[in-house]
Amino acid sequence: QVELVESGGGLVRPGGSLKLSCAASGAVDRLATMGWYRQASGPEREFIAHIASYGSARYGRSMRGRVLISRDDASNTAFLQMNDLKTGDTAVYYCSAKILGPDGSLEEEVWGQGTQVTVSS
């Protein structure tokens, strides 16, 4: 199985920056697209960014231009650099990963436990 562990969250002033990390362990040879989502309150999670195994990235609208997603294959870690943070960015940020089966098809999607980001003055 694959386990995802997020880190890097915390308290930051408006206009500040944070870099979140998502470390994958286990069957890391089966990792495909990884992504970041956030959940402020209620049941819905908002899409922030995806990055494919070959490096192609896609961003959601709410934080486009203020975030950069990247990944380091050597350490099996995805990152989310967040800049110019606003109070509305306060949320729990979750990492996700799509896991491939032996034939290359999607087998499952896994999630980390989340890391809290609080933007407040």
C-alpha positions as CSV (number, residue, x, y, z in Angstrom):
1,Q,0.0,0.0,0.0
2,V,0.9,3.7,-0.3
3,E,0.9,6.0,2.7
4,L,0.9,9.8,2.3
5,V,2.0,12.2,5.1
6,E,1.6,15.9,4.8
7,S,3.7,18.4,6.7
8,G,4.5,22.1,6.6
9,G,1.3,23.7,7.7
10,G,1.0,26.2,10.4
11,L,0.1,29.8,11.3
12,V,1.1,32.5,8.8
13,R,0.3,36.2,8.4
14,P,-1.7,37.5,5.4
15,G,0.7,37.9,2.5
16,G,3.1,35.3,3.8
17,S,4.2,32.0,2.3
18,L,4.3,28.4,3.3
19,K,5.6,25.3,1.6
20,L,3.7,22.1,2.2
21,S,5.2,18.6,1.7
22,C,3.6,15.3,1.0
23,A,5.9,12.3,1.5
24,A,4.8,9.0,0.0
25,S,5.9,5.6,1.3
26,G,5.2,2.0,0.5
27,A,4.5,1.0,-3.1
28,V,6.0,4.2,-4.4
29,D,6.8,2.6,-7.8
30,R,3.0,2.7,-8.5
31,L,2.6,6.4,-7.9
32,A,0.9,8.4,-10.7
33,T,-0.7,11.8,-10.4
34,M,-0.4,13.5,-7.1
35,G,-2.5,16.5,-6.0
36,W,-3.5,18.9,-3.3
37,Y,-7.0,19.8,-2.0
38,R,-8.2,21.9,0.8
39,Q,-11.2,21.7,3.1
40,A,-12.2,24.8,5.2
41,S,-15.5,23.6,6.7
42,G,-18.3,21.3,5.8
43,P,-18.0,18.2,3.6
44,E,-16.5,19.5,0.4
45,R,-12.8,19.5,-0.6
46,E,-11.6,22.1,-3.1
47,F,-9.1,21.2,-5.9
48,I,-5.9,23.2,-5.7
49,A,-3.4,21.5,-8.0
50,H,-2.4,18.2,-9.7
51,I,1.0,17.1,-11.0
52,A,1.5,14.1,-13.2
53,S,4.4,11.6,-12.9
54,Y,6.0,13.2,-15.9
55,G,5.7,16.7,-14.4
56,S,2.8,18.3,-16.1
57,A,0.8,20.4,-13.7
58,R,-2.8,21.7,-13.5
59,Y,-4.1,24.3,-11.1
60,G,-7.5,25.1,-9.8
61,R,-8.9,28.6,-10.1
62,S,-8.9,29.8,-6.5
63,M,-5.2,29.8,-5.9
64,R,-3.9,30.0,-9.5
65,G,-0.9,32.4,-9.7
66,R,-0.2,32.1,-6.0
67,V,0.8,28.4,-5.8
68,L,3.3,26.1,-7.5
69,I,3.1,22.3,-7.3
70,S,6.2,20.2,-7.8
71,R,7.5,16.7,-7.0
72,D,10.8,15.1,-6.3
73,D,10.9,11.5,-7.6
74,A,14.1,10.7,-5.6
75,S,12.4,11.4,-2.3
76,N,8.8,10.4,-3.5
77,T,7.6,13.8,-2.2
78,A,5.2,16.3,-3.7
79,F,5.3,20.0,-2.7
80,L,2.9,22.9,-2.7
81,Q,4.6,26.3,-2.5
82,M,2.0,28.9,-1.4
83,N,2.6,32.6,-1.7
84,D,0.6,35.8,-0.9
85,L,-1.6,33.8,1.4
86,K,-5.0,35.3,2.3
87,T,-7.3,34.7,5.3
88,G,-9.6,32.8,2.9
89,D,-6.9,30.2,2.4
90,T,-7.3,29.0,6.0
91,A,-8.2,25.3,5.7
92,V,-6.9,21.8,6.1
93,Y,-4.8,20.9,3.1
94,Y,-4.8,17.3,1.9
95,C,-2.5,15.4,-0.4
96,S,-3.8,12.8,-2.7
97,A,-2.2,10.2,-5.0
98,K,-3.5,8.0,-7.8
99,I,-2.1,4.5,-7.6
100,L,-1.6,2.4,-10.7
101,G,-2.2,-1.4,-11.1
102,P,0.3,-3.7,-12.8
103,D,-1.3,-3.0,-16.2
104,G,-1.0,0.7,-15.8
105,S,-4.6,1.4,-15.1
106,L,-5.9,3.3,-12.1
107,E,-6.2,1.0,-9.1
108,E,-7.1,3.4,-6.3
109,E,-6.7,6.9,-4.9
110,V,-5.2,7.5,-1.5
111,W,-5.2,10.5,0.8
112,G,-3.0,11.8,3.6
113,Q,-4.3,12.9,7.0
114,G,-4.1,16.6,6.2
115,T,-2.2,19.6,7.5
116,Q,-3.7,22.7,9.0
117,V,-3.0,26.1,7.4
118,T,-4.2,29.1,9.3
119,V,-3.8,32.6,7.8
120,S,-4.5,35.3,10.4
121,S,-3.2,38.6,11.5
